[in-house]
Every structure is written in structure tokens, then in C-alpha cells.
Amino acid sequence: MMMYLADAVKLKSILRKQLDQLIEEMERVAFIDLEKGEALPAQQGRTLTDVEAAMDIVRHDMRVLDRLVYAANLNTVIVTDEGEMPLVEAIEWATQLRAKSQNYQMLASRPKREFQYGFEGTTIIRHALFDPDAYRLKAEEVERQAHKVSNAINAANYQTTVDFDGGRYM
């Protein structure tokens, strides 16, 4: 059964959460507290073996889904201002653009001149060797680039399919 890459990425998160819940369940079913002399109950519901089997299925599905998502991220190509690039590279580029924009925003928030106080009552003036307003504009432009790349990634995520049946989980 086919599913969109976007849904496969969401399913990876669902599987991680389900595995965490199974680990918690394993702890609950692995032990029982009884008073001294009290007999073990005959029926315990799900056994440790049942939970281990469920965990094995989820882990297997996680591995398969990871492989399919990685392959799709490598084989799906989008067009950007920098040319064509696979999704995996575009995802990294969008991350880098956002970091670059944050750096520019930090510089844009600084004053052109800032009074500081030195030792023994001296006055020091810190001068920016750049134009903060120019960096504000650069930050906006880089953020726009990041949005364009992210939009192209999102569009590709809903056009690309992977062959995985997530019906057991979704």
C-alpha cells in the first residue's frame, strides 16, 4: 500500500511513541508485587512475551520505514534557486538558511554605536563595522529563501509516495 512521504514522516514519529509505550508496558508486565505467601495470579493479561513480540513488529516497521523515507529523500529532486537538489540536501539547506537568517537578525538587532564602560571610569564606545539595517534586510531575504525551499519540500512530500502499509498504526 502506498502512502505519501509526508505521512511516512509522521508515521515515524507515531512508531517511536508506540515503542516508548511498549517499553513502559514491558516494565509493568515484567513484575508483580505480592505479599509474602500470596500466590501468583493464574491469568495476567498480556505477557512479557506478548509485549516483546509487539516491540519486534514495531522495530521492524521502523527500520523498513526509515529505509523507504531515506531512499525517497535521496531520490526525490526539487528545483530551487540553486538548481536541482535531492530532498535530503534541500532539507539541510533550509535548516542552514534559517540559521543564517537568525545570525543576520542578531546582527540587525545591535545598535550602530553602543556605550560601554571600561576600567577606572573610562568610556568605551563599541562601533558596529556593518549596517544593522542592511542585515535586517538580508535576514528577511534569507528567511524568504528558506520559506521557498521549505514550501518546495512540503509539496514534494505530498507528491512522493513510499510503498508501506501504515494501516496498523494510522
QUIZIZI-V416804 format. One record per backbone hydrogen bond with DSSP energy under -0.5 kcal/mol. CO is the residue of the C=O (numbers start at 0). NH is the residue of the N-H. E is the energy in kcal/mol with one decimal. If there is no record, write none. Layout:
CO/NH/E
CO/NH/E
//
This chain:
0/163/-1.2
2/161/-2.9
3/7/-2.1
4/8/-2.3
5/9/-1.8
6/10/-2.6
7/11/-1.9
8/12/-1.2
9/13/-1.9
10/14/-2.8
11/15/-2.1
12/16/-2.1
13/17/-2.5
14/18/-2.6
15/19/-2.1
16/20/-2.2
17/21/-2.2
18/22/-2.2
19/23/-1.9
20/24/-2.4
21/25/-2.6
22/26/-1.6
23/27/-1.7
24/28/-2.6
25/29/-1.5
26/30/-0.6
31/33/-0.6
34/37/-2.4
46/50/-2.1
47/51/-2.6
48/52/-2.2
49/53/-2.1
50/54/-2.5
51/55/-2.2
52/56/-1.8
53/57/-2.2
54/58/-2.9
55/59/-2.2
56/60/-2.5
57/61/-2.4
58/62/-2.2
59/63/-2.5
60/64/-2.7
61/65/-2.6
62/66/-2.3
63/67/-2.3
64/68/-2.8
65/69/-2.9
66/70/-2.4
67/71/-2.4
68/72/-2.7
69/73/-1.5
70/74/-2.7
71/75/-2.2
72/87/-2.5
75/86/-2.4
77/79/-0.5
77/84/-2.3
79/82/-1.8
82/79/-2.0
84/77/-2.8
85/88/-0.7
85/89/-2.4
86/90/-3.1
87/91/-1.5
88/92/-2.7
89/93/-2.7
90/94/-1.8
91/95/-2.5
92/96/-2.8
93/97/-2.1
94/98/-2.0
95/99/-2.5
96/100/-2.6
97/101/-2.2
98/102/-2.1
99/103/-2.4
100/104/-2.7
101/105/-2.2
102/106/-2.0
103/107/-2.6
104/108/-1.5
106/109/-1.2
111/127/-2.8
113/125/-3.4
115/117/-0.5
115/123/-3.1
117/120/-0.6
118/121/-1.5
121/117/-2.6
121/123/-0.5
123/115/-4.0
123/125/-0.6
124/126/-0.6
125/113/-2.2
129/131/-0.7
130/134/-1.7
131/135/-1.7
132/136/-2.0
133/137/-2.2
134/138/-2.4
135/139/-2.0
136/140/-2.3
137/141/-2.6
138/142/-2.3
139/143/-2.1
140/144/-2.1
141/145/-2.3
142/146/-2.2
143/147/-2.3
144/148/-2.4
145/149/-2.7
146/150/-2.7
147/151/-2.1
148/152/-2.4
149/153/-2.9
150/154/-2.5
151/155/-2.3
152/156/-2.4
153/157/-1.1
154/157/-0.7
155/158/-1.1
155/159/-2.3
156/4/-0.6
156/5/-2.2
159/4/-2.7
161/2/-2.3
161/163/-1.4
163/165/-0.9
165/168/-2.0
165/169/-2.4
//
